[in-house]
Amino acid sequence: MLRRSSRRFSAFTLIELLVVVAIIALLLSILLPALSRAREQGRIAVCTANLRSIAQAAAQYQLDGHDDLPWVVPGGTVQIPGRGTFNPSYYSEVVWGGALPDRDLNATPFSQTTGYPDQNGPLETGDNYIVPPRMRPMNKYLSSQVSWDNGNRDTNAAREQKKAEIPGFFKCPSDSMPAIPLVGFSNPPVNPDSSFSTWDWWGTSYPINWYWPYYYTQSQPAPYNDFLSVIGARAGAPPAGANRRGLGREMMKDKGGRWATEFVTFYENIMNYAMERAAPPGHNGAPWSGGAQRKQLMGWHGGKSLHVAAFLDGHASYQKFDTRFNYGAGWTTWPNKPWIPPWDAFNDIPPTDQNAN
């Protein structure tokens, strides 16, 4: 006699399935932010390592007989072997090193307000599209032969035919803002989260600090009294024969002790953009009257006023910089104190609260 099987088949009920889905969704909501933070921590580590390498290259540059850093390079006209003589229409804080971007030379620079191209003229008029990488002073300390961009790409036509990858040590992996500030002009806050990057348009994510000459424009006799001629602002070419080299020698005499650990030499461009209107705490005089347009921006790595910067002694760090001011606890973008008139009134003002909102 055949016996019917008594086995029973079990299955999830709809409620049980929904509970499982809810638990998985909860776990994902907990884990994904942690994974995102971990990924950004990795990017911070890469960016910090890049700036540390640049800072150490700058130290080697000084050891090789330069008592200054290449704050503005080159001065006046540019003579490129095999190409002729050029006079860029604007000068930038990125030609201490970096690459020639593989961009359409008919394109225009980015607007300071929208992040989109404006009508300032073609990119080929700027120093970062004229000065070959092998002629930029610090590149050989980062890549001895500058083999990634040699003379076979000097002409515009050759560049369009022979693409060259920008070396990784010039790229912040979180770089997401292409605008370079115009010194002394209106530079309102920008959105630091765009589909463009500084390195893509300017050849590096890391400008050199050149805001310290503002101190000299106010406190030193000619030729320090003209800010545009001192730093070669992108607003226009400096006067013929203007001496824009050697301006850091006096400021850099004290290369030891705490000063070397505090002076910012290179930084991410988002910090460079934010620092343009920085001034001493308590300062309300011209040209930044009333603290107009002083800025605190979200850094590329996701924190307000949190940036990666490199220092004169060769170290780099990710930390809080209150970019409304030119110095804070353990850092400064200006010369070593004591300042001379008219800045001596600010010598005794303490650093800003680094946790200020």
Number of C-alpha atoms within 10 A of each C-alpha: 3 4 5 6 6 6 6 5 5 6 7 8 9 9 9 11 12 12 12 12 12 12 12 12 12 11 11 13 11 11 12 11 11 12 12 11 14 12 12 17 13 13 17 21 15 18 31 23 19 22 29 23 20 28 24 20 19 28 19 16 20 14 10 9 8 14 15 19 23 25 25 22 24 23 19 19 13 17 15 15 9 9 9 8 11 15 17 23 16 17 25 27 28 26 31 24 29 28 29 28 20 20 17 14 16 10 14 18 22 20 18 21 14 13 19 14 15 15 10 12 14 16 22 19 18 19 25 28 24 21 22 21 27 21 19 20 18 22 22 17 18 19 14 10 12 18 11 14 21 14 15 9 18 20 13 14 10 12 19 14 10 11 15 16 11 19 17 13 21 23 23 27 20 20 26 23 25 28 27 24 25 16 20 15 11 14 21 15 17 20 16 23 16 13 10 17 23 24 27 20 24 29 24 29 30 33 27 23 24 25 22 19 25 18 20 23 18 16 17 14 10 10 15 21 17 17 20 21 20 24 28 28 21 21 17 14 19 23 12 10 10 15 17 22 17 15 21 19 13 12 17 18 12 13 14 11 9 13 20 19 19 22 24 26 26 27 25 26 34 30 27 22 25 27 24 25 24 23 25 21 17 12 16 13 10 9 11 15 11 12 20 14 17 20 22 21 24 20 24 26 23 15 12 15 26 21 28 30 29 30 27 22 22 20 20 26 18 15 13 19 29 28 26 23 25 22 23 20 14 13 20 21 24 23 19 18 13 12 15 15 12 11 15 12 14 17 12 9 10 12 17 17 11 15 9 8 8
